[in-house]
Amino acid sequence: MIRWLFFIVTVLALLASSIGVVAQRHESRELFARLQQAQAERDAARVDWSRLQLEQAWLAEAGRIERQARTQLGMDRPERVGILLEEPWVDGLADFRAGEGAQ
């Protein structure tokens, strides 16, 4: 009788253990599939990032910007560049200078 009880307990433990192994393998496979999907999304994001960096570099190219300014906006380089300096206007500046001249 004790042998049969021991045998039944052993068989039940074996069944519980095998069910646990099957459940763990199933969960492992699901996690692996999710990992592969996440890696594929990461790779796609890297490709998009590289494409956007190339596009930004192309859009920011000085020659391209100058060419568009000439063709689309009709802009040209100025013949000569000069700098005009003016004194800032201050209300009391004229009074102050008039006072210096009177002294």
Backbone as XML, in Angstrom:
<?xml version="1.0"?>
<chain id="A" units="angstrom">
  <residue number="1" name="MET">
    <atom name="N" x="0.809" y="-1.195" z="0.000"/>
    <atom name="CA" x="0.000" y="0.000" z="0.000"/>
    <atom name="C" x="0.858" y="1.267" z="0.000"/>
  </residue>
  <residue number="2" name="ILE">
    <atom name="N" x="1.882" y="1.288" z="0.811"/>
    <atom name="CA" x="2.773" y="2.443" z="0.870"/>
    <atom name="C" x="3.496" y="2.589" z="-0.465"/>
  </residue>
  <residue number="3" name="ARG">
    <atom name="N" x="3.841" y="1.460" z="-1.077"/>
    <atom name="CA" x="4.509" y="1.523" z="-2.383"/>
    <atom name="C" x="3.589" y="2.159" z="-3.420"/>
  </residue>
  <residue number="4" name="TRP">
    <atom name="N" x="2.324" y="1.798" z="-3.429"/>
    <atom name="CA" x="1.391" y="2.374" z="-4.383"/>
    <atom name="C" x="1.205" y="3.861" z="-4.127"/>
  </residue>
  <residue number="5" name="LEU">
    <atom name="N" x="1.124" y="4.255" z="-2.898"/>
    <atom name="CA" x="0.981" y="5.667" z="-2.559"/>
    <atom name="C" x="2.221" y="6.451" z="-3.002"/>
  </residue>
  <residue number="6" name="PHE">
    <atom name="N" x="3.394" y="5.861" z="-2.726"/>
    <atom name="CA" x="4.648" y="6.501" z="-3.162"/>
    <atom name="C" x="4.688" y="6.592" z="-4.689"/>
  </residue>
  <residue number="7" name="PHE">
    <atom name="N" x="4.263" y="5.557" z="-5.381"/>
    <atom name="CA" x="4.247" y="5.540" z="-6.840"/>
    <atom name="C" x="3.301" y="6.614" z="-7.384"/>
  </residue>
  <residue number="8" name="ILE">
    <atom name="N" x="2.116" y="6.744" z="-6.830"/>
    <atom name="CA" x="1.139" y="7.733" z="-7.292"/>
    <atom name="C" x="1.661" y="9.152" z="-7.040"/>
  </residue>
  <residue number="9" name="VAL">
    <atom name="N" x="2.257" y="9.385" z="-5.887"/>
    <atom name="CA" x="2.817" y="10.703" z="-5.585"/>
    <atom name="C" x="3.948" y="11.014" z="-6.550"/>
  </residue>
  <residue number="10" name="THR">
    <atom name="N" x="4.784" y="10.048" z="-6.847"/>
    <atom name="CA" x="5.892" y="10.248" z="-7.781"/>
    <atom name="C" x="5.371" y="10.558" z="-9.187"/>
  </residue>
  <residue number="11" name="VAL">
    <atom name="N" x="4.355" y="9.850" z="-9.629"/>
    <atom name="CA" x="3.784" y="10.094" z="-10.958"/>
    <atom name="C" x="3.154" y="11.484" z="-11.011"/>
  </residue>
  <residue number="12" name="LEU">
    <atom name="N" x="2.446" y="11.881" z="-9.981"/>
    <atom name="CA" x="1.846" y="13.216" z="-9.953"/>
    <atom name="C" x="2.916" y="14.304" z="-9.951"/>
  </residue>
  <residue number="13" name="ALA">
    <atom name="N" x="3.996" y="14.087" z="-9.210"/>
    <atom name="CA" x="5.097" y="15.057" z="-9.205"/>
    <atom name="C" x="5.738" y="15.137" z="-10.585"/>
  </residue>
  <residue number="14" name="LEU">
    <atom name="N" x="5.883" y="13.975" z="-11.232"/>
    <atom name="CA" x="6.449" y="13.955" z="-12.581"/>
    <atom name="C" x="5.542" y="14.690" z="-13.558"/>
  </residue>
  <residue number="15" name="LEU">
    <atom name="N" x="4.243" y="14.499" z="-13.469"/>
    <atom name="CA" x="3.310" y="15.199" z="-14.352"/>
    <atom name="C" x="3.333" y="16.716" z="-14.099"/>
  </residue>
  <residue number="16" name="ALA">
    <atom name="N" x="3.350" y="17.118" z="-12.838"/>
    <atom name="CA" x="3.404" y="18.554" z="-12.511"/>
    <atom name="C" x="4.693" y="19.169" z="-13.023"/>
  </residue>
  <residue number="17" name="SER">
    <atom name="N" x="5.792" y="18.437" z="-12.873"/>
    <atom name="CA" x="7.076" y="18.947" z="-13.344"/>
    <atom name="C" x="7.089" y="19.079" z="-14.866"/>
  </residue>
  <residue number="18" name="SER">
    <atom name="N" x="6.552" y="18.092" z="-15.565"/>
    <atom name="CA" x="6.553" y="18.154" z="-17.033"/>
    <atom name="C" x="5.626" y="19.262" z="-17.526"/>
  </residue>
  <residue number="19" name="ILE">
    <atom name="N" x="4.492" y="19.474" z="-16.852"/>
    <atom name="CA" x="3.605" y="20.575" z="-17.232"/>
    <atom name="C" x="4.313" y="21.916" z="-17.002"/>
  </residue>
  <residue number="20" name="GLY">
    <atom name="N" x="5.062" y="22.042" z="-15.922"/>
    <atom name="CA" x="5.831" y="23.270" z="-15.655"/>
    <atom name="C" x="6.883" y="23.518" z="-16.725"/>
  </residue>
  <residue number="21" name="VAL">
    <atom name="N" x="7.555" y="22.457" z="-17.167"/>
    <atom name="CA" x="8.572" y="22.594" z="-18.219"/>
    <atom name="C" x="7.931" y="23.060" z="-19.523"/>
  </residue>
  <residue number="22" name="VAL">
    <atom name="N" x="6.799" y="22.481" z="-19.875"/>
    <atom name="CA" x="6.103" y="22.860" z="-21.109"/>
    <atom name="C" x="5.661" y="24.322" z="-21.036"/>
  </residue>
  <residue number="23" name="ALA">
    <atom name="N" x="5.140" y="24.738" z="-19.906"/>
    <atom name="CA" x="4.701" y="26.126" z="-19.745"/>
    <atom name="C" x="5.884" y="27.088" z="-19.855"/>
  </residue>
  <residue number="24" name="GLN">
    <atom name="N" x="7.007" y="26.735" z="-19.254"/>
    <atom name="CA" x="8.192" y="27.595" z="-19.319"/>
    <atom name="C" x="8.733" y="27.682" z="-20.749"/>
  </residue>
  <residue number="25" name="ARG">
    <atom name="N" x="8.744" y="26.582" z="-21.472"/>
    <atom name="CA" x="9.224" y="26.616" z="-22.865"/>
    <atom name="C" x="8.301" y="27.463" z="-23.731"/>
  </residue>
  <residue number="26" name="HIS">
    <atom name="N" x="7.004" y="27.361" z="-23.497"/>
    <atom name="CA" x="6.045" y="28.175" z="-24.248"/>
    <atom name="C" x="6.273" y="29.656" z="-23.969"/>
  </residue>
  <residue number="27" name="GLU">
    <atom name="N" x="6.426" y="30.014" z="-22.708"/>
    <atom name="CA" x="6.690" y="31.417" z="-22.352"/>
    <atom name="C" x="8.012" y="31.887" z="-22.947"/>
  </residue>
  <residue number="28" name="SER">
    <atom name="N" x="9.014" y="31.019" z="-22.935"/>
    <atom name="CA" x="10.319" y="31.365" z="-23.511"/>
    <atom name="C" x="10.198" y="31.643" z="-25.008"/>
  </residue>
  <residue number="29" name="ARG">
    <atom name="N" x="9.431" y="30.834" z="-25.712"/>
    <atom name="CA" x="9.242" y="31.043" z="-27.155"/>
    <atom name="C" x="8.500" y="32.347" z="-27.437"/>
  </residue>
  <residue number="30" name="GLU">
    <atom name="N" x="7.480" y="32.647" z="-26.627"/>
    <atom name="CA" x="6.755" y="33.909" z="-26.798"/>
    <atom name="C" x="7.668" y="35.109" z="-26.576"/>
  </residue>
  <residue number="31" name="LEU">
    <atom name="N" x="8.483" y="35.036" z="-25.531"/>
    <atom name="CA" x="9.408" y="36.138" z="-25.249"/>
    <atom name="C" x="10.444" y="36.290" z="-26.364"/>
  </residue>
  <residue number="32" name="PHE">
    <atom name="N" x="10.908" y="35.166" z="-26.911"/>
    <atom name="CA" x="11.869" y="35.231" z="-28.003"/>
    <atom name="C" x="11.246" y="35.870" z="-29.241"/>
  </residue>
  <residue number="33" name="ALA">
    <atom name="N" x="9.985" y="35.534" z="-29.524"/>
    <atom name="CA" x="9.292" y="36.135" z="-30.667"/>
    <atom name="C" x="9.134" y="37.637" z="-30.457"/>
  </residue>
  <residue number="34" name="ARG">
    <atom name="N" x="8.792" y="38.063" z="-29.235"/>
    <atom name="CA" x="8.678" y="39.499" z="-28.944"/>
    <atom name="C" x="10.031" y="40.193" z="-29.071"/>
  </residue>
  <residue number="35" name="LEU">
    <atom name="N" x="11.099" y="39.512" z="-28.652"/>
    <atom name="CA" x="12.447" y="40.076" z="-28.785"/>
    <atom name="C" x="12.800" y="40.289" z="-30.250"/>
  </residue>
  <residue number="36" name="GLN">
    <atom name="N" x="12.508" y="39.302" z="-31.087"/>
    <atom name="CA" x="12.803" y="39.445" z="-32.514"/>
    <atom name="C" x="12.000" y="40.581" z="-33.137"/>
  </residue>
  <residue number="37" name="GLN">
    <atom name="N" x="10.760" y="40.739" z="-32.729"/>
    <atom name="CA" x="9.934" y="41.828" z="-33.247"/>
    <atom name="C" x="10.506" y="43.178" z="-32.808"/>
  </residue>
  <residue number="38" name="ALA">
    <atom name="N" x="10.917" y="43.281" z="-31.547"/>
    <atom name="CA" x="11.500" y="44.532" z="-31.055"/>
    <atom name="C" x="12.810" y="44.843" z="-31.785"/>
  </residue>
  <residue number="39" name="GLN">
    <atom name="N" x="13.611" y="43.834" z="-32.060"/>
    <atom name="CA" x="14.857" y="44.060" z="-32.797"/>
    <atom name="C" x="14.582" y="44.509" z="-34.222"/>
  </residue>
  <residue number="40" name="ALA">
    <atom name="N" x="13.555" y="43.956" z="-34.841"/>
    <atom name="CA" x="13.189" y="44.382" z="-36.205"/>
    <atom name="C" x="12.725" y="45.838" z="-36.199"/>
  </residue>
  <residue number="41" name="GLU">
    <atom name="N" x="11.933" y="46.210" z="-35.192"/>
    <atom name="CA" x="11.501" y="47.604" z="-35.087"/>
    <atom name="C" x="12.689" y="48.532" z="-34.846"/>
  </residue>
  <residue number="42" name="ARG">
    <atom name="N" x="13.642" y="48.100" z="-34.014"/>
    <atom name="CA" x="14.843" y="48.894" z="-33.772"/>
    <atom name="C" x="15.632" y="49.096" z="-35.067"/>
  </residue>
  <residue number="43" name="ASP">
    <atom name="N" x="15.791" y="48.028" z="-35.835"/>
    <atom name="CA" x="16.531" y="48.129" z="-37.093"/>
    <atom name="C" x="15.830" y="49.076" z="-38.070"/>
  </residue>
  <residue number="44" name="ALA">
    <atom name="N" x="14.498" y="48.999" z="-38.121"/>
    <atom name="CA" x="13.747" y="49.901" z="-39.004"/>
    <atom name="C" x="13.911" y="51.344" z="-38.542"/>
  </residue>
  <residue number="45" name="ALA">
    <atom name="N" x="13.906" y="51.570" z="-37.241"/>
    <atom name="CA" x="14.095" y="52.928" z="-36.719"/>
    <atom name="C" x="15.496" y="53.440" z="-37.043"/>
  </residue>
  <residue number="46" name="ARG">
    <atom name="N" x="16.490" y="52.578" z="-36.983"/>
    <atom name="CA" x="17.862" y="52.994" z="-37.340"/>
    <atom name="C" x="17.948" y="53.383" z="-38.811"/>
  </residue>
  <residue number="47" name="VAL">
    <atom name="N" x="17.281" y="52.625" z="-39.667"/>
    <atom name="CA" x="17.284" y="52.944" z="-41.098"/>
    <atom name="C" x="16.622" y="54.298" z="-41.327"/>
  </residue>
  <residue number="48" name="ASP">
    <atom name="N" x="15.483" y="54.524" z="-40.674"/>
    <atom name="CA" x="14.793" y="55.813" z="-40.805"/>
    <atom name="C" x="15.668" y="56.948" z="-40.292"/>
  </residue>
  <residue number="49" name="TRP">
    <atom name="N" x="16.343" y="56.740" z="-39.159"/>
    <atom name="CA" x="17.211" y="57.766" z="-38.586"/>
    <atom name="C" x="18.339" y="58.114" z="-39.554"/>
  </residue>
  <residue number="50" name="SER">
    <atom name="N" x="18.954" y="57.118" z="-40.148"/>
    <atom name="CA" x="20.034" y="57.364" z="-41.107"/>
    <atom name="C" x="19.512" y="58.136" z="-42.319"/>
  </residue>
  <residue number="51" name="ARG">
    <atom name="N" x="18.335" y="57.741" z="-42.802"/>
    <atom name="CA" x="17.751" y="58.434" z="-43.953"/>
    <atom name="C" x="17.456" y="59.888" z="-43.614"/>
  </residue>
  <residue number="52" name="LEU">
    <atom name="N" x="16.927" y="60.136" z="-42.429"/>
    <atom name="CA" x="16.621" y="61.506" z="-42.022"/>
    <atom name="C" x="17.885" y="62.346" z="-41.854"/>
  </residue>
  <residue number="53" name="GLN">
    <atom name="N" x="18.959" y="61.742" z="-41.341"/>
    <atom name="CA" x="20.219" y="62.477" z="-41.221"/>
    <atom name="C" x="20.761" y="62.861" z="-42.594"/>
  </residue>
  <residue number="54" name="LEU">
    <atom name="N" x="20.680" y="61.930" z="-43.550"/>
    <atom name="CA" x="21.136" y="62.245" z="-44.910"/>
    <atom name="C" x="20.277" y="63.341" z="-45.535"/>
  </residue>
  <residue number="55" name="GLU">
    <atom name="N" x="18.971" y="63.254" z="-45.313"/>
    <atom name="CA" x="18.072" y="64.267" z="-45.862"/>
    <atom name="C" x="18.346" y="65.633" z="-45.242"/>
  </residue>
  <residue number="56" name="GLN">
    <atom name="N" x="18.614" y="65.663" z="-43.945"/>
    <atom name="CA" x="18.919" y="66.938" z="-43.276"/>
    <atom name="C" x="20.221" y="67.523" z="-43.806"/>
  </residue>
  <residue number="57" name="ALA">
    <atom name="N" x="21.222" y="66.682" z="-44.001"/>
    <atom name="CA" x="22.493" y="67.168" z="-44.541"/>
    <atom name="C" x="22.303" y="67.719" z="-45.946"/>
  </residue>
  <residue number="58" name="TRP">
    <atom name="N" x="21.482" y="67.050" z="-46.741"/>
    <atom name="CA" x="21.237" y="67.525" z="-48.111"/>
    <atom name="C" x="20.477" y="68.846" z="-48.096"/>
  </residue>
  <residue number="59" name="LEU">
    <atom name="N" x="19.477" y="68.957" z="-47.221"/>
    <atom name="CA" x="18.694" y="70.192" z="-47.166"/>
    <atom name="C" x="19.514" y="71.372" z="-46.652"/>
  </residue>
  <residue number="60" name="ALA">
    <atom name="N" x="20.486" y="71.105" z="-45.797"/>
    <atom name="CA" x="21.279" y="72.183" z="-45.204"/>
    <atom name="C" x="22.510" y="72.541" z="-46.040"/>
  </residue>
  <residue number="61" name="GLU">
    <atom name="N" x="22.708" y="71.905" z="-47.158"/>
    <atom name="CA" x="23.872" y="72.168" z="-48.000"/>
    <atom name="C" x="23.826" y="73.616" z="-48.500"/>
  </residue>
  <residue number="62" name="ALA">
    <atom name="N" x="24.923" y="74.335" z="-48.312"/>
    <atom name="CA" x="24.976" y="75.767" z="-48.637"/>
    <atom name="C" x="24.752" y="76.024" z="-50.128"/>
  </residue>
  <residue number="63" name="GLY">
    <atom name="N" x="25.342" y="75.224" z="-50.982"/>
    <atom name="CA" x="25.179" y="75.416" z="-52.423"/>
    <atom name="C" x="23.738" y="75.249" z="-52.862"/>
  </residue>
  <residue number="64" name="ARG">
    <atom name="N" x="23.056" y="74.296" z="-52.270"/>
    <atom name="CA" x="21.658" y="74.063" z="-52.610"/>
    <atom name="C" x="20.803" y="75.243" z="-52.171"/>
  </residue>
  <residue number="65" name="ILE">
    <atom name="N" x="21.061" y="75.764" z="-50.988"/>
    <atom name="CA" x="20.293" y="76.899" z="-50.476"/>
    <atom name="C" x="20.517" y="78.128" z="-51.357"/>
  </residue>
  <residue number="66" name="GLU">
    <atom name="N" x="21.760" y="78.352" z="-51.735"/>
    <atom name="CA" x="22.065" y="79.504" z="-52.585"/>
    <atom name="C" x="21.406" y="79.357" z="-53.954"/>
  </residue>
  <residue number="67" name="ARG">
    <atom name="N" x="21.440" y="78.151" z="-54.497"/>
    <atom name="CA" x="20.825" y="77.892" z="-55.800"/>
    <atom name="C" x="19.308" y="78.139" z="-55.742"/>
  </residue>
  <residue number="68" name="GLN">
    <atom name="N" x="18.660" y="77.698" z="-54.671"/>
    <atom name="CA" x="17.224" y="77.942" z="-54.540"/>
    <atom name="C" x="16.927" y="79.421" z="-54.351"/>
  </residue>
  <residue number="69" name="ALA">
    <atom name="N" x="17.782" y="80.125" z="-53.629"/>
    <atom name="CA" x="17.574" y="81.564" z="-53.443"/>
    <atom name="C" x="17.656" y="82.284" z="-54.784"/>
  </residue>
  <residue number="70" name="ARG">
    <atom name="N" x="18.556" y="81.860" z="-55.638"/>
    <atom name="CA" x="18.691" y="82.498" z="-56.948"/>
    <atom name="C" x="17.508" y="82.150" z="-57.863"/>
  </residue>
  <residue number="71" name="THR">
    <atom name="N" x="17.149" y="80.879" z="-57.920"/>
    <atom name="CA" x="16.125" y="80.464" z="-58.884"/>
    <atom name="C" x="14.713" y="80.758" z="-58.412"/>
  </residue>
  <residue number="72" name="GLN">
    <atom name="N" x="14.384" y="80.400" z="-57.186"/>
    <atom name="CA" x="13.002" y="80.534" z="-56.727"/>
    <atom name="C" x="12.678" y="81.929" z="-56.215"/>
  </residue>
  <residue number="73" name="LEU">
    <atom name="N" x="13.639" y="82.580" z="-55.582"/>
    <atom name="CA" x="13.369" y="83.897" z="-54.998"/>
    <atom name="C" x="13.965" y="85.049" z="-55.797"/>
  </residue>
  <residue number="74" name="GLY">
    <atom name="N" x="14.755" y="84.732" z="-56.801"/>
    <atom name="CA" x="15.351" y="85.775" z="-57.629"/>
    <atom name="C" x="16.388" y="86.601" z="-56.886"/>
  </residue>
  <residue number="75" name="MET">
    <atom name="N" x="17.038" y="86.018" z="-55.927"/>
    <atom name="CA" x="18.033" y="86.754" z="-55.135"/>
    <atom name="C" x="19.407" y="86.629" z="-55.788"/>
  </residue>
  <residue number="76" name="ASP">
    <atom name="N" x="20.206" y="87.687" z="-55.690"/>
    <atom name="CA" x="21.579" y="87.681" z="-56.182"/>
    <atom name="C" x="22.487" y="88.199" z="-55.081"/>
  </residue>
  <residue number="77" name="ARG">
    <atom name="N" x="23.771" y="87.925" z="-55.254"/>
    <atom name="CA" x="24.740" y="88.475" z="-54.299"/>
    <atom name="C" x="24.868" y="89.980" z="-54.545"/>
  </residue>
  <residue number="78" name="PRO">
    <atom name="N" x="25.006" y="90.754" z="-53.473"/>
    <atom name="CA" x="25.200" y="92.196" z="-53.672"/>
    <atom name="C" x="26.566" y="92.457" z="-54.307"/>
  </residue>
  <residue number="79" name="GLU">
    <atom name="N" x="26.634" y="93.543" z="-55.099"/>
    <atom name="CA" x="27.898" y="93.855" z="-55.775"/>
    <atom name="C" x="28.962" y="94.251" z="-54.772"/>
  </residue>
  <residue number="80" name="ARG">
    <atom name="N" x="28.586" y="95.084" z="-53.813"/>
    <atom name="CA" x="29.551" y="95.410" z="-52.777"/>
    <atom name="C" x="28.802" y="95.558" z="-51.462"/>
  </residue>
  <residue number="81" name="VAL">
    <atom name="N" x="29.513" y="95.251" z="-50.449"/>
    <atom name="CA" x="28.906" y="95.265" z="-49.130"/>
    <atom name="C" x="29.524" y="96.398" z="-48.336"/>
  </residue>
  <residue number="82" name="GLY">
    <atom name="N" x="28.703" y="97.225" z="-47.744"/>
    <atom name="CA" x="29.197" y="98.313" z="-46.914"/>
    <atom name="C" x="28.516" y="98.266" z="-45.556"/>
  </residue>
  <residue number="83" name="ILE">
    <atom name="N" x="29.171" y="98.855" z="-44.596"/>
    <atom name="CA" x="28.606" y="98.900" z="-43.258"/>
    <atom name="C" x="28.345" y="100.349" z="-42.921"/>
  </residue>
  <residue number="84" name="LEU">
    <atom name="N" x="27.146" y="100.636" z="-42.514"/>
    <atom name="CA" x="26.758" y="101.990" z="-42.163"/>
    <atom name="C" x="26.620" y="102.053" z="-40.647"/>
  </residue>
  <residue number="85" name="LEU">
    <atom name="N" x="27.365" y="102.949" z="-40.029"/>
    <atom name="CA" x="27.291" y="103.107" z="-38.580"/>
    <atom name="C" x="26.573" y="104.398" z="-38.270"/>
  </residue>
  <residue number="86" name="GLU">
    <atom name="N" x="25.614" y="104.337" z="-37.400"/>
    <atom name="CA" x="24.887" y="105.517" z="-36.971"/>
    <atom name="C" x="24.924" y="105.587" z="-35.463"/>
  </residue>
  <residue number="87" name="GLU">
    <atom name="N" x="24.882" y="106.824" z="-34.972"/>
    <atom name="CA" x="24.829" y="106.993" z="-33.527"/>
    <atom name="C" x="23.408" y="106.739" z="-33.060"/>
  </residue>
  <residue number="88" name="PRO">
    <atom name="N" x="23.268" y="106.123" z="-31.920"/>
    <atom name="CA" x="21.911" y="105.935" z="-31.407"/>
    <atom name="C" x="21.327" y="107.277" z="-30.982"/>
  </residue>
  <residue number="89" name="TRP">
    <atom name="N" x="20.043" y="107.422" z="-31.177"/>
    <atom name="CA" x="19.391" y="108.682" z="-30.834"/>
    <atom name="C" x="18.978" y="108.627" z="-29.377"/>
  </residue>
  <residue number="90" name="VAL">
    <atom name="N" x="19.437" y="109.596" z="-28.628"/>
    <atom name="CA" x="19.052" y="109.730" z="-27.230"/>
    <atom name="C" x="18.510" y="111.135" z="-27.076"/>
  </residue>
  <residue number="91" name="ASP">
    <atom name="N" x="17.372" y="111.283" z="-26.390"/>
    <atom name="CA" x="16.733" y="112.591" z="-26.271"/>
    <atom name="C" x="17.660" y="113.625" z="-25.649"/>
  </residue>
  <residue number="92" name="GLY">
    <atom name="N" x="18.384" y="113.243" z="-24.652"/>
    <atom name="CA" x="19.241" y="114.212" z="-23.971"/>
    <atom name="C" x="20.584" y="114.421" z="-24.637"/>
  </residue>
  <residue number="93" name="LEU">
    <atom name="N" x="20.881" y="113.658" z="-25.685"/>
    <atom name="CA" x="22.185" y="113.765" z="-26.334"/>
    <atom name="C" x="22.382" y="115.133" z="-26.971"/>
  </residue>
  <residue number="94" name="ALA">
    <atom name="N" x="21.347" y="115.667" z="-27.608"/>
    <atom name="CA" x="21.466" y="116.981" z="-28.240"/>
    <atom name="C" x="21.655" y="118.059" z="-27.180"/>
  </residue>
  <residue number="95" name="ASP">
    <atom name="N" x="20.936" y="117.965" z="-26.073"/>
    <atom name="CA" x="21.095" y="118.936" z="-24.988"/>
    <atom name="C" x="22.484" y="118.851" z="-24.379"/>
  </residue>
  <residue number="96" name="PHE">
    <atom name="N" x="22.976" y="117.640" z="-24.237"/>
    <atom name="CA" x="24.302" y="117.453" z="-23.661"/>
    <atom name="C" x="25.377" y="118.059" z="-24.551"/>
  </residue>
  <residue number="97" name="ARG">
    <atom name="N" x="25.282" y="117.829" z="-25.848"/>
    <atom name="CA" x="26.276" y="118.379" z="-26.776"/>
    <atom name="C" x="26.163" y="119.909" z="-26.844"/>
  </residue>
  <residue number="98" name="ALA">
    <atom name="N" x="24.948" y="120.400" z="-26.768"/>
    <atom name="CA" x="24.761" y="121.856" z="-26.771"/>
    <atom name="C" x="25.385" y="122.446" z="-25.522"/>
  </residue>
  <residue number="99" name="GLY">
    <atom name="N" x="25.317" y="121.759" z="-24.407"/>
    <atom name="CA" x="25.917" y="122.241" z="-23.167"/>
    <atom name="C" x="27.417" y="122.250" z="-23.229"/>
  </residue>
  <residue number="100" name="GLU">
    <atom name="N" x="28.039" y="121.270" z="-23.935"/>
    <atom name="CA" x="29.494" y="121.232" z="-24.058"/>
    <atom name="C" x="29.983" y="122.391" z="-24.915"/>
  </residue>
  <residue number="101" name="GLY">
    <atom name="N" x="29.234" y="122.699" z="-25.964"/>
    <atom name="CA" x="29.627" y="123.768" z="-26.845"/>
    <atom name="C" x="29.529" y="125.121" z="-26.175"/>
  </residue>
  <residue number="102" name="ALA">
    <atom name="N" x="28.646" y="125.268" z="-25.195"/>
    <atom name="CA" x="28.478" y="126.557" z="-24.519"/>
    <atom name="C" x="29.580" y="126.821" z="-23.496"/>
  </residue>
  <residue number="103" name="GLN">
    <atom name="N" x="30.198" y="125.769" z="-23.020"/>
    <atom name="CA" x="31.231" y="125.948" z="-21.991"/>
    <atom name="C" x="32.505" y="126.412" z="-22.540"/>
  </residue>
</chain>
